[in-house]
Amino acid sequence: MPIQKSELVQSALEKVQSSEILVNMVSQRVKQLGMGYRPLVPVDPRMTFMDVALKEIAEEKLSFEVVAPEAAPKPREKRQSRTRRSRA
């Protein structure tokens, strides 16, 4: 019996606990699978890339790391541009 999409989403959401992070993880993984990356779980021929990504997350084959804002590099300050003046 095939797993329903809603069951896949719920089981993946239990592992990630943030719908925004889950969407980003699935999106990135779907892109990877589309480029030819191999699935980390056994797949059924009827599964879409999204199904595979959700199943990988639900089975804890994929994880994520949240980078705190303090740990992220600070953007460089913009330099003030020097205006050249023509000598008259």
Secondary structure per residue as TSV (DSSP state, phi and psi in degrees):
chain	resnum	aa	ss	phi	psi
A	1	M	-	360.0	124.1
A	2	P	-	-69.6	149.8
A	3	I	-	-78.1	136.4
A	4	Q	-	-75.4	147.2
A	5	K	H	-58.0	-40.3
A	6	S	H	-62.8	-35.0
A	7	E	H	-67.7	-40.1
A	8	L	H	-62.6	-45.1
A	9	V	H	-62.8	-45.7
A	10	Q	H	-63.7	-43.0
A	11	S	H	-69.6	-34.2
A	12	A	H	-70.3	-39.0
A	13	L	H	-67.1	-28.5
A	14	E	H	-65.1	-31.6
A	15	K	H	-81.9	-37.0
A	16	V	H	-94.1	-39.6
A	17	Q	-	67.1	10.7
A	18	S	-	-140.1	117.4
A	19	S	H	-64.2	-33.6
A	20	E	H	-65.3	-43.5
A	21	I	H	-67.4	-40.2
A	22	L	H	-60.3	-44.4
A	23	V	H	-60.6	-44.4
A	24	N	H	-65.2	-40.7
A	25	M	H	-63.7	-46.9
A	26	V	H	-63.8	-43.0
A	27	S	H	-59.7	-47.4
A	28	Q	H	-64.3	-42.1
A	29	R	H	-68.6	-37.8
A	30	V	H	-61.1	-41.7
A	31	K	H	-60.0	-44.8
A	32	Q	H	-62.7	-45.6
A	33	L	H	-63.4	-37.6
A	34	G	H	-64.7	-28.6
A	35	M	T	-84.4	-3.4
A	36	G	T	109.9	3.4
A	37	Y	-	-62.2	146.3
A	38	R	-	-82.4	142.8
A	39	P	-	-65.7	148.9
A	40	L	S	-94.3	-0.9
A	41	V	S	-133.6	158.3
A	42	P	-	-64.1	137.0
A	43	V	-	-119.7	152.1
A	44	D	-	-94.4	142.2
A	45	P	T	-58.3	-22.0
A	46	R	T	-85.4	-4.6
A	47	M	-	-77.4	141.7
A	48	T	-	-88.2	170.8
A	49	F	H	-60.1	-35.5
A	50	M	H	-65.0	-41.4
A	51	D	H	-60.8	-43.8
A	52	V	H	-62.5	-46.3
A	53	A	H	-61.2	-44.8
A	54	L	H	-62.9	-40.8
A	55	K	H	-65.7	-39.5
A	56	E	H	-62.5	-40.4
A	57	I	H	-69.1	-43.2
A	58	A	H	-62.4	-34.6
A	59	E	T	-90.9	11.2
A	60	E	T	57.6	34.8
A	61	K	S	-85.3	-20.7
A	62	L	S	-118.9	144.5
A	63	S	-	-135.1	176.9
A	64	F	-	-141.0	163.1
A	65	E	-	-134.0	129.6
A	66	V	-	-93.7	126.3
A	67	V	-	-95.0	123.3
A	68	A	-	-68.5	145.6
A	69	P	T	-56.4	-32.7
A	70	E	T	-66.8	-31.2
A	71	A	T	-81.0	-19.0
A	72	A	S	-73.0	144.2
A	73	P	-	-64.9	143.4
A	74	K	-	-79.4	143.4
A	75	P	-	-67.1	147.5
A	76	R	-	-71.2	145.0
A	77	E	-	-74.2	145.4
A	78	K	-	-76.6	138.6
A	79	R	-	-80.9	147.8
A	80	Q	-	-78.0	130.5
A	81	S	-	-77.4	142.6
A	82	R	-	-94.1	129.7
A	83	T	-	-94.1	126.9
A	84	R	-	-81.2	133.3
A	85	R	-	-105.4	135.6
A	86	S	-	-81.9	139.1
A	87	R	-	-85.7	125.8
A	88	A	-	-111.5	360.0
